[in-house]
């Protein structure tokens, strides 16, 4: 099922922080992990991901560093910071409140 982009706009940072809370990753790896975890519902493009990553680094939510990948290729990796973990917890809580409220509204009278 194709998801309306308007629905995904507010959740992209939450998705990124969530996958980075488990392990450090490079951009294309994040795209693949988000795609895998969402069972192909979220298909993020690099042109969408990298501006968000750069903004999150500037905000202090992520740190980046260059290292060789398992294939030997030089890549920019990202890791979540303490501030990023705090933001992740706040966004998870906010998401639970939001989705609970939406579910209550749309399922009323069903």
DRENPA-3360 file (N, C-alpha, C; in nm, 2 decimals, always signed):
BEGIN
1 = XXXXXXXX = +0.08/-0.12/+0.00/+0.00/+0.00/+0.00/+0.09/+0.12/+0.00 ~ +0.05/+0.22/-0.08/+0.13/+0.34/-0.09/+0.07/+0.44/+0.02 ~ +0.16/+0.50/+0.10/+0.12/+0.59/+0.20/+0.14/+0.73/+0.16 ~ +0.03/+0.81/+0.18/+0.04/+0.96/+0.15/+0.16/+1.02/+0.22 ~ +0.23/+1.10/+0.14/+0.35/+1.17/+0.19/+0.32/+1.26/+0.31 ~ +0.20/+1.32/+0.31/+0.16/+1.41/+0.42/+0.16/+1.33/+0.56 ~ +0.13/+1.20/+0.55/+0.13/+1.12/+0.68/+0.27/+1.09/+0.73 ~ +0.36/+1.08/+0.64/+0.50/+1.04/+0.68/+0.59/+1.16/+0.71;
9 = XXXXXXXX = +0.55/+1.28/+0.68/+0.63/+1.40/+0.70/+0.68/+1.41/+0.85 ~ +0.59/+1.40/+0.94/+0.62/+1.42/+1.08/+0.69/+1.31/+1.14 ~ +0.70/+1.19/+1.08/+0.76/+1.07/+1.14/+0.90/+1.04/+1.09 ~ +0.95/+1.11/+1.00/+1.08/+1.07/+0.94/+1.20/+1.08/+1.05 ~ +1.20/+1.19/+1.12/+1.30/+1.20/+1.23/+1.29/+1.09/+1.33 ~ +1.17/+1.06/+1.37/+1.15/+0.95/+1.46/+1.20/+0.82/+1.41 ~ +1.18/+0.79/+1.28/+1.23/+0.67/+1.22/+1.38/+0.66/+1.22 ~ +1.44/+0.77/+1.18/+1.59/+0.78/+1.18/+1.65/+0.76/+1.32;
17 = XXXXXXXX = +1.59/+0.83/+1.42/+1.65/+0.82/+1.55/+1.63/+0.67/+1.60 ~ +1.51/+0.61/+1.57/+1.49/+0.48/+1.61/+1.59/+0.38/+1.56 ~ +1.62/+0.38/+1.43/+1.71/+0.29/+1.38/+1.85/+0.31/+1.43 ~ +1.89/+0.44/+1.45/+2.02/+0.47/+1.50/+2.03/+0.44/+1.65 ~ +1.92/+0.42/+1.72/+1.93/+0.39/+1.86/+1.98/+0.25/+1.88 ~ +1.98/+0.17/+1.78/+2.02/+0.03/+1.79/+2.16/+0.01/+1.74 ~ +2.20/+0.08/+1.64/+2.34/+0.08/+1.59/+2.38/+0.20/+1.50 ~ +2.50/+0.22/+1.49/+2.55/+0.33/+1.40/+2.54/+0.28/+1.26;
25 = XXXXXXXX = +2.50/+0.37/+1.17/+2.48/+0.33/+1.03/+2.52/+0.44/+0.94 ~ +2.54/+0.41/+0.81/+2.56/+0.51/+0.70/+2.42/+0.52/+0.64 ~ +2.41/+0.63/+0.55/+2.28/+0.66/+0.50/+2.20/+0.56/+0.43 ~ +2.27/+0.49/+0.33/+2.20/+0.39/+0.25/+2.16/+0.27/+0.34 ~ +2.24/+0.24/+0.44/+2.21/+0.14/+0.54/+2.08/+0.17/+0.61 ~ +2.07/+0.30/+0.65/+1.95/+0.34/+0.72/+1.82/+0.33/+0.63 ~ +1.84/+0.37/+0.51/+1.72/+0.35/+0.42/+1.68/+0.21/+0.41 ~ +1.78/+0.12/+0.40/+1.74/-0.02/+0.39/+1.68/-0.08/+0.52;
33 = XXXXXXXX = +1.73/-0.03/+0.63/+1.68/-0.08/+0.76/+1.54/-0.03/+0.78 ~ +1.51/+0.10/+0.75/+1.37/+0.15/+0.76/+1.28/+0.08/+0.67 ~ +1.32/+0.05/+0.55/+1.24/-0.02/+0.45/+1.21/-0.16/+0.51 ~ +1.32/-0.23/+0.56/+1.30/-0.36/+0.61/+1.20/-0.37/+0.73 ~ +1.23/-0.28/+0.83/+1.14/-0.28/+0.95/+1.00/-0.24/+0.92 ~ +0.98/-0.16/+0.82/+0.84/-0.12/+0.78/+0.77/-0.21/+0.68 ~ +0.84/-0.32/+0.65/+0.79/-0.42/+0.55/+0.76/-0.35/+0.42 ~ +0.85/-0.26/+0.37/+0.85/-0.19/+0.25/+0.74/-0.08/+0.24;
41 = XXXXXXXX = +0.69/-0.04/+0.35/+0.59/+0.07/+0.35/+0.66/+0.20/+0.33 ~ +0.78/+0.22/+0.40/+0.85/+0.34/+0.39/+0.97/+0.32/+0.30 ~ +0.97/+0.39/+0.19/+1.07/+0.39/+0.09/+1.14/+0.52/+0.07 ~ +1.23/+0.55/+0.16/+1.29/+0.68/+0.17/+1.40/+0.70/+0.06 ~ +1.41/+0.81/+0.00/+1.51/+0.85/-0.10/+1.63/+0.92/-0.03 ~ +1.74/+0.90/-0.09/+1.86/+0.97/-0.04/+1.85/+1.12/-0.04 ~ +1.78/+1.17/-0.14/+1.76/+1.32/-0.14/+1.67/+1.37/-0.03 ~ +1.59/+1.28/+0.03/+1.51/+1.31/+0.15/+1.59/+1.29/+0.28;
49 = XXXXXXXX = +1.67/+1.18/+0.28/+1.74/+1.15/+0.40/+1.85/+1.24/+0.44 ~ +1.94/+1.27/+0.35/+2.06/+1.35/+0.38/+2.04/+1.49/+0.43 ~ +1.95/+1.57/+0.38/+1.92/+1.70/+0.44/+1.87/+1.68/+0.59 ~ +1.79/+1.58/+0.62/+1.75/+1.56/+0.75/+1.86/+1.52/+0.84 ~ +1.95/+1.43/+0.79/+2.07/+1.39/+0.87/+2.15/+1.51/+0.90 ~ +2.18/+1.60/+0.80/+2.26/+1.71/+0.83/+2.20/+1.81/+0.93 ~ +2.07/+1.83/+0.92/+2.00/+1.91/+1.02/+2.01/+1.85/+1.16 ~ +2.00/+1.72/+1.17/+2.00/+1.65/+1.30/+2.14/+1.66/+1.36;
57 = XXXXXXXX = +2.24/+1.66/+1.28/+2.38/+1.68/+1.32/+2.40/+1.82/+1.37 ~ +2.35/+1.92/+1.30/+2.36/+2.06/+1.34/+2.28/+2.08/+1.47 ~ +2.18/+2.01/+1.49/+2.10/+2.02/+1.62/+2.16/+1.95/+1.74 ~ +2.26/+1.87/+1.71/+2.33/+1.79/+1.81/+2.26/+1.66/+1.85 ~ +2.17/+1.62/+1.76/+2.10/+1.49/+1.79/+2.17/+1.37/+1.74 ~ +2.26/+1.40/+1.64/+2.34/+1.29/+1.58/+2.49/+1.34/+1.57 ~ +2.58/+1.25/+1.56/+2.72/+1.28/+1.53/+2.75/+1.20/+1.40 ~ +2.84/+1.25/+1.32/+2.89/+1.18/+1.20/+3.04/+1.16/+1.21;
65 = XXXXXXXX = +3.08/+1.05/+1.14/+3.22/+1.03/+1.13/+3.25/+0.94/+1.00 ~ +3.37/+0.95/+0.95/+3.40/+0.87/+0.83/+3.47/+0.75/+0.88 ~ +3.44/+0.63/+0.81/+3.50/+0.51/+0.84/+3.48/+0.41/+0.72 ~ +3.56/+0.31/+0.72/+3.54/+0.21/+0.62/+3.42/+0.11/+0.65 ~ +3.34/+0.08/+0.55/+3.23/-0.01/+0.57/+3.29/-0.15/+0.56 ~ +3.20/-0.25/+0.59/+3.25/-0.39/+0.58/+3.30/-0.43/+0.44 ~ +3.26/-0.35/+0.34/+3.31/-0.38/+0.20/+3.44/-0.31/+0.17 ~ +3.49/-0.23/+0.27/+3.61/-0.16/+0.25/+3.60/-0.02/+0.20;
73 = XXXXXXXX = +3.47/+0.02/+0.16/+3.44/+0.15/+0.11/+3.44/+0.25/+0.22 ~ +3.49/+0.37/+0.20/+3.48/+0.48/+0.29/+3.34/+0.54/+0.29 ~ +3.28/+0.55/+0.41/+3.14/+0.60/+0.42/+3.13/+0.69/+0.54 ~ +3.03/+0.78/+0.54/+3.00/+0.86/+0.65/+2.89/+0.79/+0.74 ~ +2.93/+0.76/+0.86/+2.84/+0.69/+0.95/+2.78/+0.80/+1.05 ~ +2.66/+0.76/+1.10/+2.59/+0.85/+1.20/+2.56/+0.77/+1.32 ~ +2.57/+0.84/+1.44/+2.53/+0.78/+1.56/+2.45/+0.88/+1.64 ~ +2.36/+0.82/+1.72/+2.28/+0.91/+1.80/+2.35/+0.96/+1.93;
81 = XXXXXXXX = +2.33/+1.08/+1.97/+2.39/+1.14/+2.08/+2.29/+1.13/+2.20 ~ +2.34/+1.17/+2.32/+2.26/+1.17/+2.44/+2.13/+1.26/+2.42 ~ +2.16/+1.38/+2.35/+2.04/+1.46/+2.32/+1.95/+1.40/+2.22 ~ +2.00/+1.32/+2.13/+1.92/+1.25/+2.03/+1.84/+1.14/+2.10 ~ +1.89/+1.07/+2.20/+1.82/+0.97/+2.28/+1.70/+1.04/+2.36 ~ +1.73/+1.15/+2.41/+1.62/+1.23/+2.48/+1.51/+1.27/+2.39 ~ +1.55/+1.32/+2.27/+1.45/+1.35/+2.17/+1.37/+1.23/+2.12 ~ +1.44/+1.12/+2.10/+1.38/+0.99/+2.06/+1.27/+0.95/+2.16;
89 = XXXXXXXX = +1.30/+0.96/+2.29/+1.21/+0.92/+2.39/+1.09/+1.02/+2.39 ~ +1.11/+1.14/+2.38/+1.00/+1.24/+2.37/+0.91/+1.22/+2.25 ~ +0.98/+1.19/+2.14/+0.90/+1.17/+2.01/+0.82/+1.04/+2.02 ~ +0.88/+0.94/+2.08/+0.80/+0.81/+2.09/+0.68/+0.83/+2.18 ~ +0.69/+0.91/+2.29/+0.58/+0.94/+2.38/+0.47/+1.02/+2.30 ~ +0.52/+1.12/+2.23/+0.43/+1.20/+2.15/+0.36/+1.12/+2.04 ~ +0.43/+1.03/+1.98/+0.37/+0.94/+1.88/+0.26/+0.86/+1.94 ~ +0.29/+0.80/+2.06/+0.19/+0.72/+2.12/+0.06/+0.79/+2.15;
97 = XXXXXXXX = +0.07/+0.91/+2.20/-0.04/+1.00/+2.23/-0.12/+1.03/+2.10 ~ -0.04/+1.07/+2.00/-0.10/+1.11/+1.87/-0.18/+0.99/+1.81 ~ -0.11/+0.88/+1.79/-0.17/+0.76/+1.73/-0.29/+0.71/+1.81 ~ -0.28/+0.72/+1.94/-0.39/+0.67/+2.02/-0.52/+0.76/+2.00 ~ -0.49/+0.89/+1.99/-0.60/+0.99/+1.97/-0.66/+0.97/+1.83 ~ -0.58/+0.95/+1.73/-0.63/+0.93/+1.59/-0.71/+0.80/+1.59 ~ -0.66/+0.69/+1.65/-0.74/+0.57/+1.65/-0.87/+0.58/+1.72 ~ -0.87/+0.65/+1.83/-1.00/+0.67/+1.90/-1.10/+0.75/+1.81;
105 = XXXXXX = -1.06/+0.85/+1.74/-1.14/+0.93/+1.66/-1.19/+0.84/+1.54 ~ -1.10/+0.78/+1.47/-1.15/+0.71/+1.34/-1.22/+0.58/+1.37 ~ -1.21/+0.52/+1.49/-1.28/+0.40/+1.51/-1.41/+0.42/+1.59 ~ -1.44/+0.54/+1.63/-1.57/+0.57/+1.70/-1.68/+0.54/+1.60 ~ -1.77/+0.46/+1.65/-1.89/+0.42/+1.58/-1.88/+0.31/+1.48 ~ -1.76/+0.25/+1.48/-1.74/+0.13/+1.39/-1.80/+0.01/+1.45;
% end
